Amino acid sequence: SNNDDHLDRRAPQKSSKKKKETLIANEPSGPALRKAPDLQSSKALKLQIANITKAVENTEKRLKELSSTFSDPSFYEKTSQKDQQELAKEHSFLEKHIREEMEVWEQLEMELTLIEEKNPNADSI
């Protein structure tokens, strides 16, 4: 059992050494070396923002279609109870989903703003 204790004590040392190596590898190395990755992430963020914006637009479009359908007086007469429930579920899901998309969009916009504040000339390069 003494050997077991010895092995148990060594395991965390190995992982902490690896953790230190990872931390050292990820340390910033001055503004000049940080500039290129920030530009890359700026481009990546802009692409993600464009994609999420398109997704939000599509979700909004579908929500408007559903609202229009629900506001048609003949909808409830012509549509089965089951279909009404399915459409109501879709509407509810999309409302929740669009809130989540907007939260992601806001977070991406904040990240982009921080990067652009660090590198004000990023767009001119």
DSSP file (Angstrom, degrees, kcal/mol; ACC not computed):
  #  RESIDUE AA STRUCTURE BP1 BP2  ACC     N-H-->O    O-->H-N    N-H-->O    O-->H-N    TCO  KAPPA ALPHA  PHI   PSI    X-CA   Y-CA   Z-CA
    1    1 A S     >        0   0    0      0, 0.0     4,-1.7     0, 0.0     5,-0.1   0.000 360.0 360.0 360.0 -23.1    0.0    0.0    0.0
    2    2 A N  H  >  +     0   0    0      1,-0.2     4,-1.8     2,-0.2     5,-0.1   0.894 360.0  52.2 -63.7 -39.3    3.0    2.3    0.4
    3    3 A N  H  > S+     0   0    0      1,-0.2     4,-2.4     2,-0.2    -1,-0.2   0.878 104.8  56.3 -63.3 -37.6    3.7    2.0   -3.3
    4    4 A D  H  > S+     0   0    0      1,-0.2     4,-2.6     2,-0.2    -1,-0.2   0.920 106.1  49.9 -60.4 -43.7    0.1    3.0   -4.0
    5    5 A D  H  X S+     0   0    0     -4,-1.7     4,-2.1     1,-0.2    -1,-0.2   0.908 109.0  52.6 -61.4 -40.7    0.5    6.2   -2.0
    6    6 A H  H  X S+     0   0    0     -4,-1.8     4,-1.4     1,-0.2    -1,-0.2   0.919 111.4  45.6 -61.2 -44.7    3.7    7.0   -3.9
    7    7 A L  H  X S+     0   0    0     -4,-2.4     4,-1.9     1,-0.2    -2,-0.2   0.895 110.4  54.0 -66.4 -40.1    1.9    6.6   -7.3
    8    8 A D  H  < S+     0   0    0     -4,-2.6    -1,-0.2     1,-0.2    -2,-0.2   0.878 108.5  49.4 -62.1 -37.0   -1.0    8.7   -6.2
    9    9 A R  H  X S+     0   0    0     -4,-2.1     4,-0.8     1,-0.2    -1,-0.2   0.811 110.0  51.5 -73.2 -28.4    1.3   11.5   -5.2
   10   10 A R  H  X S+     0   0    0     -4,-1.4     4,-2.1    -5,-0.2    -2,-0.2   0.849  96.3  68.3 -77.2 -33.2    3.1   11.4   -8.5
   11   11 A A  H  X S+     0   0    0     -4,-1.9     4,-2.1     1,-0.2     5,-0.2   0.920 100.5  45.7 -56.3 -49.7    0.0   11.6  -10.7
   12   12 A P  H  > S+     0   0    0      0, 0.0     4,-2.8     0, 0.0    -1,-0.2   0.872 109.7  56.8 -63.2 -33.0   -1.0   15.2   -9.8
   13   13 A Q  H  X S+     0   0    0     -4,-0.8     4,-2.1     2,-0.2    -2,-0.2   0.911 107.0  48.8 -63.1 -40.6    2.6   16.3  -10.2
   14   14 A K  H  X S+     0   0    0     -4,-2.1     4,-2.3     2,-0.2    -1,-0.2   0.947 114.1  44.3 -63.1 -47.8    2.6   15.0  -13.8
   15   15 A S  H  X S+     0   0    0     -4,-2.1     4,-2.5     1,-0.2    -2,-0.2   0.875 113.0  51.2 -67.9 -35.5   -0.6   16.7  -14.7
   16   16 A S  H  X S+     0   0    0     -4,-2.8     4,-2.4     2,-0.2    -1,-0.2   0.865 109.2  51.4 -70.3 -32.5    0.4   19.9  -13.0
   17   17 A K  H  X S+     0   0    0     -4,-2.1     4,-2.3    -5,-0.2    -2,-0.2   0.934 112.1  46.5 -65.0 -44.2    3.7   19.9  -15.0
   18   18 A K  H  X S+     0   0    0     -4,-2.3     4,-2.2     1,-0.2    -2,-0.2   0.902 111.2  52.4 -63.4 -39.7    1.7   19.4  -18.2
   19   19 A K  H  X S+     0   0    0     -4,-2.5     4,-2.6     2,-0.2    -1,-0.2   0.912 108.6  50.3 -62.0 -43.1   -0.7   22.2  -17.1
   20   20 A K  H  X S+     0   0    0     -4,-2.4     4,-2.8     1,-0.2    -1,-0.2   0.911 109.3  51.4 -61.8 -42.3    2.3   24.5  -16.5
   21   21 A E  H  X S+     0   0    0     -4,-2.3     4,-2.4     1,-0.2    -1,-0.2   0.904 111.1  48.3 -61.3 -40.8    3.7   23.7  -20.0
   22   22 A T  H  X S+     0   0    0     -4,-2.2     4,-1.5     2,-0.2    -2,-0.2   0.915 111.7  49.2 -65.1 -43.4    0.3   24.5  -21.5
   23   23 A L  H  X S+     0   0    0     -4,-2.6     4,-0.5     1,-0.2    -2,-0.2   0.913 111.8  48.6 -63.0 -42.4    0.0   27.8  -19.6
   24   24 A I  H >< S+     0   0    0     -4,-2.8     3,-1.1     1,-0.2    -1,-0.2   0.912 110.1  51.8 -63.4 -42.1    3.5   28.8  -20.7
   25   25 A A  H 3< S+     0   0    0     -4,-2.4    -1,-0.2     1,-0.2    -2,-0.2   0.797 112.3  46.9 -65.0 -28.0    2.7   27.9  -24.3
   26   26 A N  H 3< S+     0   0    0     -4,-1.5    -1,-0.2    -5,-0.1    -2,-0.2   0.433  83.3 118.9 -95.1   0.5   -0.4   30.1  -24.2
   27   27 A E  S << S-     0   0    0     -3,-1.1     2,-0.1    -4,-0.5    -3,-0.0  -0.426  73.0-108.1 -68.0 138.9    1.2   33.1  -22.5
   28   28 A P        -     0   0    0      0, 0.0    -1,-0.1     0, 0.0    -2,-0.1  -0.384  24.5-156.8 -64.7 145.6    1.1   36.3  -24.6
   29   29 A S        -     0   0    0      1,-0.5     4,-0.3    -3,-0.1     3,-0.1  -0.170  55.4 -60.4-119.9  39.0    4.4   37.3  -26.1
   30   30 A G     >  -     0   0    0      1,-0.1     4,-1.5     2,-0.1    -1,-0.5  -0.073  62.1 -75.1 101.3 157.9    4.0   41.0  -26.7
   31   31 A P  H  > S+     0   0    0      0, 0.0     4,-1.4     0, 0.0    -1,-0.1   0.844 124.0  56.1 -59.8 -38.7    1.7   43.1  -28.8
   32   32 A A  H  > S+     0   0    0      1,-0.2     4,-0.6     2,-0.2     3,-0.2   0.903 111.3  42.9 -63.8 -40.5    3.4   42.4  -32.1
   33   33 A L  H  4 S+     0   0    0     -3,-0.3    -1,-0.2    -4,-0.3    -3,-0.1   0.754 113.2  53.2 -77.6 -23.2    2.9   38.6  -31.8
   34   34 A R  H  X S+     0   0    0     -4,-1.5     4,-1.8     1,-0.2    -1,-0.2   0.722  92.4  75.7 -80.6 -21.3   -0.6   39.0  -30.4
   35   35 A K  H  X S+     0   0    0     -4,-1.4     4,-2.1     1,-0.2     5,-0.2   0.910  91.1  50.6 -61.5 -48.0   -1.8   41.1  -33.4
   36   36 A A  H  X S+     0   0    0     -4,-0.6     4,-2.3     1,-0.2    -1,-0.2   0.930 110.7  47.1 -61.7 -48.9   -2.1   38.3  -36.0
   37   37 A P  H  > S+     0   0    0      0, 0.0     4,-2.9     0, 0.0    -1,-0.2   0.887 111.0  53.7 -60.4 -36.1   -4.2   35.9  -33.9
   38   38 A D  H  X S+     0   0    0     -4,-1.8     4,-2.2     2,-0.2    -2,-0.2   0.903 108.5  49.3 -63.4 -40.1   -6.5   38.8  -32.9
   39   39 A L  H  X S+     0   0    0     -4,-2.1     4,-2.4     2,-0.2    -1,-0.2   0.918 111.7  49.1 -64.7 -42.0   -7.0   39.6  -36.6
   40   40 A Q  H  X S+     0   0    0     -4,-2.3     4,-2.6     1,-0.2    -2,-0.2   0.939 113.2  45.6 -60.6 -47.3   -7.8   35.9  -37.3
   41   41 A S  H  X S+     0   0    0     -4,-2.9     4,-2.8     1,-0.2    -1,-0.2   0.828 109.4  56.9 -69.1 -28.4  -10.2   35.8  -34.5
   42   42 A S  H  X S+     0   0    0     -4,-2.2     4,-2.4    -5,-0.2    -1,-0.2   0.931 109.7  44.4 -63.8 -45.6  -11.7   39.1  -35.6
   43   43 A K  H  X S+     0   0    0     -4,-2.4     4,-2.1     2,-0.2    -2,-0.2   0.921 114.5  49.4 -63.4 -43.8  -12.4   37.6  -39.0
   44   44 A A  H  X S+     0   0    0     -4,-2.6     4,-2.6     1,-0.2    -2,-0.2   0.907 111.3  49.4 -62.7 -42.4  -13.7   34.4  -37.4
   45   45 A L  H  X S+     0   0    0     -4,-2.8     4,-2.9     1,-0.2    -1,-0.2   0.908 108.9  52.3 -63.8 -41.5  -16.0   36.4  -35.1
   46   46 A K  H  X S+     0   0    0     -4,-2.4     4,-2.2     1,-0.2    -1,-0.2   0.891 110.8  48.2 -62.5 -37.9  -17.3   38.5  -38.0
   47   47 A L  H  X S+     0   0    0     -4,-2.1     4,-2.5     2,-0.2    -2,-0.2   0.928 112.2  48.3 -66.5 -45.1  -18.2   35.3  -39.9
   48   48 A Q  H  X S+     0   0    0     -4,-2.6     4,-2.7     1,-0.2     5,-0.2   0.899 111.5  50.8 -61.3 -40.2  -19.9   33.8  -36.8
   49   49 A I  H  X S+     0   0    0     -4,-2.9     4,-2.4     2,-0.2    -1,-0.2   0.910 110.0  49.6 -64.9 -42.0  -21.8   37.1  -36.3
   50   50 A A  H  X S+     0   0    0     -4,-2.2     4,-2.1    -5,-0.2    -2,-0.2   0.916 113.0  47.6 -61.9 -42.7  -22.9   37.0  -40.0
   51   51 A N  H  X S+     0   0    0     -4,-2.5     4,-2.2     2,-0.2    -2,-0.2   0.920 113.8  45.3 -65.2 -44.6  -24.1   33.4  -39.6
   52   52 A I  H  X S+     0   0    0     -4,-2.7     4,-2.6     2,-0.2    -1,-0.2   0.860 110.8  54.9 -70.1 -33.4  -26.0   34.0  -36.4
   53   53 A T  H  X S+     0   0    0     -4,-2.4     4,-2.4    -5,-0.2    -1,-0.2   0.923 109.4  47.1 -62.7 -43.9  -27.5   37.1  -37.8
   54   54 A K  H  X S+     0   0    0     -4,-2.1     4,-2.4     2,-0.2    -2,-0.2   0.909 111.8  50.8 -62.7 -42.7  -28.8   35.1  -40.8
   55   55 A A  H  X S+     0   0    0     -4,-2.2     4,-2.4     2,-0.2    -2,-0.2   0.908 110.5  49.1 -61.7 -42.6  -30.1   32.4  -38.4
   56   56 A V  H  X S+     0   0    0     -4,-2.6     4,-3.0     2,-0.2     5,-0.2   0.917 110.3  51.3 -63.3 -43.5  -31.9   35.1  -36.3
   57   57 A E  H  X S+     0   0    0     -4,-2.4     4,-2.4     1,-0.2    -2,-0.2   0.914 111.2  47.7 -60.1 -43.2  -33.5   36.5  -39.5
   58   58 A N  H  X S+     0   0    0     -4,-2.4     4,-2.2     2,-0.2    -1,-0.2   0.904 112.9  48.2 -64.7 -41.6  -34.7   33.1  -40.6
   59   59 A T  H  X S+     0   0    0     -4,-2.4     4,-2.5     2,-0.2    -2,-0.2   0.924 111.8  49.6 -65.1 -43.9  -36.1   32.4  -37.1
   60   60 A E  H  X S+     0   0    0     -4,-3.0     4,-2.4     1,-0.2    -2,-0.2   0.904 109.7  52.5 -60.6 -41.2  -37.9   35.8  -37.1
   61   61 A K  H  X S+     0   0    0     -4,-2.4     4,-2.2    -5,-0.2    -1,-0.2   0.929 111.0  46.0 -61.0 -45.8  -39.3   35.1  -40.5
   62   62 A R  H  X S+     0   0    0     -4,-2.2     4,-2.5     1,-0.2    -1,-0.2   0.890 110.6  53.1 -66.3 -38.9  -40.7   31.8  -39.4
   63   63 A L  H  X S+     0   0    0     -4,-2.5     4,-2.7     2,-0.2    -1,-0.2   0.899 109.1  49.8 -61.9 -40.2  -42.2   33.4  -36.2
   64   64 A K  H  X S+     0   0    0     -4,-2.4     4,-2.6     2,-0.2    -2,-0.2   0.909 109.8  51.2 -64.4 -41.6  -43.9   36.0  -38.3
   65   65 A E  H  X S+     0   0    0     -4,-2.2     4,-2.4     2,-0.2    -2,-0.2   0.931 112.2  46.4 -59.9 -45.3  -45.3   33.3  -40.6
   66   66 A L  H  X S+     0   0    0     -4,-2.5     4,-2.8     2,-0.2    -2,-0.2   0.916 111.8  50.4 -64.5 -43.5  -46.7   31.4  -37.5
   67   67 A S  H  X S+     0   0    0     -4,-2.7     4,-1.9     1,-0.2    -1,-0.2   0.904 111.0  49.6 -61.5 -41.0  -48.1   34.6  -36.0
   68   68 A S  H  X S+     0   0    0     -4,-2.6     4,-0.8     2,-0.2    -1,-0.2   0.911 111.2  49.6 -62.7 -42.7  -49.8   35.4  -39.3
   69   69 A T  H >< S+     0   0    0     -4,-2.4     3,-0.9     1,-0.2     6,-0.2   0.926 111.5  48.5 -61.2 -45.7  -51.2   31.9  -39.4
   70   70 A F  H 3< S+     0   0    0     -4,-2.8    -1,-0.2     1,-0.2    -2,-0.2   0.821 108.2  54.7 -65.7 -31.0  -52.5   32.1  -35.8
   71   71 A S  H 3< S+     0   0    0     -4,-1.9    -1,-0.2    -5,-0.2    -2,-0.2   0.614  82.1 101.1 -82.5 -10.1  -54.1   35.5  -36.5
   72   72 A D    XX  -     0   0    0     -3,-0.9     3,-1.7    -4,-0.8     4,-0.5  -0.649  69.8-145.8 -73.5 118.5  -56.1   34.1  -39.4
   73   73 A P  T 34 S+     0   0    0      0, 0.0     3,-0.5     0, 0.0     4,-0.4   0.813  96.9  54.7 -57.8 -31.5  -59.7   33.5  -38.0
   74   74 A S  T 3> S+     0   0    0      1,-0.2     4,-2.8     2,-0.2     3,-0.4   0.649  86.7  83.8 -78.4 -12.8  -60.2   30.5  -40.3
   75   75 A F  H <> S+     0   0    0     -3,-1.7     4,-2.1     1,-0.2    -1,-0.2   0.920  91.4  46.2 -54.3 -47.8  -57.0   28.8  -39.0
   76   76 A Y  H  < S+     0   0    0     -4,-0.5    -1,-0.2    -3,-0.5    -2,-0.2   0.759 115.4  47.2 -71.9 -24.1  -58.7   27.3  -35.9
   77   77 A E  H  4 S+     0   0    0     -4,-0.4    -1,-0.2    -3,-0.4    -2,-0.2   0.873 120.4  36.2 -79.8 -39.7  -61.7   26.1  -38.0
   78   78 A K  H  < S+     0   0    0     -4,-2.8     2,-0.4     2,-0.1    -2,-0.2   0.687 104.9  77.7 -88.5 -19.7  -59.6   24.5  -40.8
   79   79 A T  S  < S-     0   0    0     -4,-2.1     5,-0.0    -5,-0.3     0, 0.0  -0.772  79.8-119.9-103.5 133.8  -56.7   23.2  -38.7
   80   80 A S     >  -     0   0    0     -2,-0.4     4,-2.5     1,-0.1     5,-0.2  -0.234  25.5-114.5 -64.1 156.5  -56.9   20.0  -36.6
   81   81 A Q  H  > S+     0   0    0      1,-0.2     4,-2.4     2,-0.2     5,-0.2   0.892 117.8  53.8 -56.6 -42.5  -56.2   20.2  -32.9
   82   82 A K  H  > S+     0   0    0      1,-0.2     4,-2.3     2,-0.2    -1,-0.2   0.923 110.0  45.7 -62.0 -46.1  -53.1   18.2  -33.3
   83   83 A D  H  > S+     0   0    0      2,-0.2     4,-2.6     1,-0.2     5,-0.2   0.880 110.6  54.1 -66.4 -37.5  -51.7   20.5  -36.0
   84   84 A Q  H  X S+     0   0    0     -4,-2.5     4,-2.3     1,-0.2    -1,-0.2   0.928 110.3  46.9 -59.5 -44.5  -52.6   23.5  -33.9
   85   85 A Q  H  X S+     0   0    0     -4,-2.4     4,-2.5     2,-0.2    -2,-0.2   0.906 111.1  51.4 -65.1 -41.6  -50.6   22.1  -31.0
   86   86 A E  H  X S+     0   0    0     -4,-2.3     4,-2.5     1,-0.2    -2,-0.2   0.925 112.1  46.1 -61.3 -44.8  -47.6   21.2  -33.2
   87   87 A L  H  X S+     0   0    0     -4,-2.6     4,-2.5     2,-0.2    -1,-0.2   0.874 111.8  51.6 -66.8 -36.9  -47.5   24.8  -34.6
   88   88 A A  H  X S+     0   0    0     -4,-2.3     4,-2.4    -5,-0.2    -1,-0.2   0.895 110.1  49.5 -65.5 -39.7  -47.9   26.2  -31.1
   89   89 A K  H  X S+     0   0    0     -4,-2.5     4,-2.9     2,-0.2    -2,-0.2   0.923 111.1  49.4 -63.5 -44.4  -45.0   24.0  -29.9
   90   90 A E  H  X S+     0   0    0     -4,-2.5     4,-2.9     1,-0.2    -2,-0.2   0.930 111.0  49.9 -60.3 -45.1  -42.9   25.2  -32.9
   91   91 A H  H  X S+     0   0    0     -4,-2.5     4,-2.1     2,-0.2    -1,-0.2   0.922 112.4  47.0 -59.4 -45.6  -43.7   28.8  -32.1
   92   92 A S  H  X S+     0   0    0     -4,-2.4     4,-1.9     2,-0.2    -1,-0.2   0.917 113.0  49.0 -62.6 -45.2  -42.7   28.3  -28.4
   93   93 A F  H  X S+     0   0    0     -4,-2.9     4,-3.0     1,-0.2    -2,-0.2   0.927 111.3  49.6 -60.6 -46.0  -39.5   26.6  -29.4
   94   94 A L  H  X S+     0   0    0     -4,-2.9     4,-2.8     1,-0.2    -1,-0.2   0.859 107.7  54.0 -65.1 -35.9  -38.6   29.3  -31.8
   95   95 A E  H  X S+     0   0    0     -4,-2.1     4,-1.3    -5,-0.2    -1,-0.2   0.917 113.7  42.2 -63.2 -42.3  -39.2   32.1  -29.3
   96   96 A K  H  X S+     0   0    0     -4,-1.9     4,-1.9     2,-0.2    -2,-0.2   0.925 114.8  51.5 -67.1 -44.9  -36.8   30.3  -26.8
   97   97 A H  H  X S+     0   0    0     -4,-3.0     4,-2.6     1,-0.2    -2,-0.2   0.887 106.8  52.3 -61.8 -41.4  -34.3   29.6  -29.6
   98   98 A I  H  X S+     0   0    0     -4,-2.8     4,-2.4     1,-0.2    -1,-0.2   0.862 106.7  53.7 -67.4 -33.8  -34.2   33.2  -30.8
   99   99 A R  H  X S+     0   0    0     -4,-1.3     4,-1.9    -5,-0.2    -1,-0.2   0.925 110.7  46.8 -62.8 -42.6  -33.5   34.4  -27.3
  100  100 A E  H  X S+     0   0    0     -4,-1.9     4,-2.2     2,-0.2    -2,-0.2   0.915 111.5  50.9 -65.3 -42.5  -30.6   32.0  -27.2
  101  101 A E  H  X S+     0   0    0     -4,-2.6     4,-2.7     1,-0.2    -1,-0.2   0.904 109.6  50.8 -60.7 -41.3  -29.4   33.1  -30.6
  102  102 A M  H  X S+     0   0    0     -4,-2.4     4,-2.7     2,-0.2    -1,-0.2   0.873 107.8  52.6 -66.4 -36.3  -29.5   36.8  -29.5
  103  103 A E  H  X S+     0   0    0     -4,-1.9     4,-2.1     2,-0.2    -1,-0.2   0.924 111.6  46.2 -63.3 -43.3  -27.5   36.0  -26.4
  104  104 A V  H  X S+     0   0    0     -4,-2.2     4,-2.6     2,-0.2    -2,-0.2   0.927 111.9  51.6 -63.1 -44.9  -24.8   34.4  -28.6
  105  105 A W  H  X S+     0   0    0     -4,-2.7     4,-2.5     1,-0.2    -2,-0.2   0.922 110.0  49.1 -58.2 -46.0  -24.9   37.3  -31.0
  106  106 A E  H  X S+     0   0    0     -4,-2.7     4,-2.2     1,-0.2    -1,-0.2   0.901 111.2  49.7 -61.0 -41.6  -24.4   39.8  -28.2
  107  107 A Q  H  X S+     0   0    0     -4,-2.1     4,-2.3     2,-0.2    -2,-0.2   0.922 111.5  48.1 -64.6 -43.9  -21.5   37.8  -26.8
  108  108 A L  H  X S+     0   0    0     -4,-2.6     4,-2.5     1,-0.2    -2,-0.2   0.902 110.7  51.7 -62.9 -41.4  -19.8   37.6  -30.2
  109  109 A E  H  X S+     0   0    0     -4,-2.5     4,-2.4    -5,-0.2    -1,-0.2   0.899 109.7  49.7 -62.1 -41.0  -20.3   41.4  -30.7
  110  110 A M  H  X S+     0   0    0     -4,-2.2     4,-2.3     2,-0.2    -2,-0.2   0.923 111.0  49.2 -64.2 -43.4  -18.7   42.1  -27.3
  111  111 A E  H  X S+     0   0    0     -4,-2.3     4,-2.2     1,-0.2    -2,-0.2   0.920 111.9  48.9 -61.0 -43.7  -15.7   39.9  -28.1
  112  112 A L  H  X S+     0   0    0     -4,-2.5     4,-2.7     1,-0.2    -1,-0.2   0.904 109.4  52.2 -63.1 -42.1  -15.3   41.6  -31.5
  113  113 A T  H  X S+     0   0    0     -4,-2.4     4,-2.2     1,-0.2    -1,-0.2   0.909 108.9  50.5 -60.7 -43.1  -15.5   45.1  -29.9
  114  114 A L  H  X S+     0   0    0     -4,-2.3     4,-1.8     2,-0.2    -1,-0.2   0.916 112.0  47.1 -61.9 -43.4  -12.8   44.1  -27.4
  115  115 A I  H  X S+     0   0    0     -4,-2.2     4,-2.0     1,-0.2    -2,-0.2   0.917 112.6  48.9 -65.2 -42.8  -10.5   42.9  -30.2
  116  116 A E  H  < S+     0   0    0     -4,-2.7     6,-0.2     1,-0.2    -1,-0.2   0.831 109.1  53.1 -68.7 -30.8  -11.1   46.0  -32.3
  117  117 A E  H  < S+     0   0    0     -4,-2.2    -1,-0.2    -5,-0.2    -2,-0.2   0.860 110.2  48.2 -69.3 -34.7  -10.4   48.2  -29.2
  118  118 A K  H  < S+     0   0    0     -4,-1.8    -2,-0.2     1,-0.3    -1,-0.2   0.855 126.2  28.5 -70.6 -34.9   -7.1   46.4  -28.8
  119  119 A N    ><  +     0   0    0     -4,-2.0     3,-2.0    -5,-0.1    -1,-0.3  -0.705  68.0 173.4-127.8  78.3   -6.2   46.8  -32.5
  120  120 A P  T 3  S+     0   0    0      0, 0.0     3,-0.4     0, 0.0    -1,-0.1   0.754  81.5  51.1 -62.0 -23.8   -7.9   49.9  -33.8
  121  121 A N  T >> S+     0   0    0      1,-0.2     3,-1.0     2,-0.1     4,-0.6   0.277  75.5 111.2 -94.9  11.8   -6.2   49.6  -37.2
  122  122 A A  G X4 S+     0   0    0     -3,-2.0     3,-0.9     1,-0.3    -1,-0.2   0.843  75.2  51.6 -56.1 -38.3   -7.2   46.0  -37.7
  123  123 A D  G 34 S+     0   0    0     -3,-0.4    -1,-0.3     1,-0.2    -2,-0.1   0.775 103.8  57.6 -73.0 -24.8   -9.6   46.8  -40.6
  124  124 A S  G <4        0   0    0     -3,-1.0    -1,-0.2     1,-0.2    -2,-0.2   0.563 360.0 360.0 -84.2  -6.0   -7.0   48.8  -42.5
  125  125 A I    <<        0   0    0     -3,-0.9    -1,-0.2    -4,-0.6    -2,-0.1   0.467 360.0 360.0 -85.8 360.0   -4.5   45.9  -42.7
